[in-house]
Amino acid sequence: MKKVLIIDDEEKLRTLLARIITLEGFEVIQVADCKTGLQKLSRQTVDVVLCDVKLPDGSGVELSKIIKEKYPATEIILLTAYGNIPDGVQAIKNGAFDYITKGDDNNRIIPLLYRAIEKAALNNRLLKLEKQLEGKHSFDKIIGKSKPILQAVELAKKVAKTDTTILLTGETGTGKEVFAQAIHHESNRSKENFVAINCSAFSKDLLESEMFGHKAGAFTGAAKDQKGLFEEAHNGTIFLDELGEMALDLQAKLLRVIESGEFIKVGETKPTKVNVRIIAATNRDLKQEIEHWHFREDLFYRISVFQIQLPALRERVADLEILAHHFTGIFALKMNKKITAIHADFITALQQHQWNGNIRELKNVIERAVILSNGNELSLDDLPVEIQVKSSAVIGRQLSAFSMQSVEKLHIQKVLNHTGGNKAETARLLEIGTATLYRKIEEYGL
Ligand SMILES: Nc1ncnc2c1ncn2[C@@H]1O[C@H](COP(=O)(O)OP(=O)(O)OP(=O)(O)O)[C@@H](O)[C@H]1O
């Protein structure tokens, strides 16, 4: 059933609108402010939002922008006050479908709503197609030529076509979700849904309801029957991220789905059957979790039929350069900058770093560097100081990474850059004599 979300703090108007729209056979959700509206949108797919301009915690015009950015398939119709055309125009600029004047355009609202619903359906079809097109090459999107990553890709490709349950292990940011998606797109289920859920993002009860759905009245706030993500993933793939965080009794329910394909919705008595391929991921050592009674051994053996260990970035230093170029290309394009090269010192510095946050951390570091970069080459200066300092030991040869001299050298270099090489100004800012500055420049080879 198509869903319409009404965001309006005028209760009378909201209820009236809800009644008219429900009579057309749409499901209507009503809220009175932006915050609750966004919460609803994060939990369910809404086709059209009908939104007032003046809301207690913000403006509908601004909200349109946020909604379109986060949920591009959803269409928005703004309810403006009489004669306030500029708000409507701005809303359309922000991505809204159209606007109507409150109270004045009652006859327009239903035909407009139908058109917006049609447009939302078209958006959804397009997004699905785009995803499929992207997905065709998704193993190609896994960048890296080092042995450990190529081995992981080869294993994943081999198992992709089967229905086998897979456990992806590896530190945070090593690409477990990227792998899960690539496996789905390479599988025979690629035309069906890939549904991801992060088990650490919900309380135990909420996670159960997210996974399996609930019946109306199952708990306070459960006004309607709600499908769970296992049902959404029917015939497709479900990706259970951070599986190690799942509560023990929910683990038992998951085991039942794996063994029989059945689960029971919250507040329901009959089981629901689904055909879903499960890919799970964890950055915890599940064997250790079993020893501490945090993870069920039987579930572990079921889920880890096929295990793929993703290497940490520090184990694939050889890939740093190609990954750095890959992300630089992406961010330069996004920010409309012409960056054609990366200085060798920059790469050396990357190779010296520990990368506890793995590829996610590298991606952030490169994004920052692209923002900071002034020329067409990324230079050491564009890196965060802690990464520069570690590397200065190697680049400067004679300095140790932790020495005061390393920090001093870097600091002088930065101030020199800041003053455009003006020695007198640099000495003044550093509060040292010019002669001392010249000596240090020579000593550090700046
Ligand atoms: N081999 C790769 N090539 C290109 N980009 C990658 C690769 N691996 C990971 N990424 C990028 O790194 C980021 C982190 O990847 P991802 O979310 O898959 O990691 P994860 O292991 O699932 O992390 P977490 O355990 O924290 O959920 C993403 O932006 C992803 O696009």
The ligand as an ORCA input file, in Angstrom:
! r2SCAN-3c Opt
* xyz 0 1
  N      38.531     -2.623     -1.485
  C      37.879     -1.453     -1.448
  N      37.942     -0.620     -2.497
  C      37.355      0.579     -2.459
  N      36.663      1.055     -1.410
  C      36.548      0.276     -0.350
  C      37.126     -1.031     -0.301
  N      36.865     -1.581      0.874
  C      36.152     -0.668      1.568
  N      35.942      0.437      0.849
  C      35.273      1.666      1.299
  O      35.625      1.831      2.683
  C      34.514      2.199      3.478
  C      34.287      1.182      4.574
  O      33.851     -0.042      4.001
  P      32.734     -0.969      4.681
  O      31.625     -0.147      5.266
  O      32.365     -2.017      3.705
  O      33.591     -1.574      5.874
  P      33.118     -2.589      7.039
  O      34.202     -3.581      7.187
  O      31.749     -3.104      6.724
  O      33.101     -1.614      8.276
  P      32.314     -1.826      9.703
  O      32.829     -3.088     10.324
  O      32.723     -0.615     10.484
  O      30.862     -1.870      9.380
  C      33.353      2.332      2.509
  O      33.224      3.696      2.186
  C      33.758      1.534      1.298
  O      33.201      2.070      0.134
*
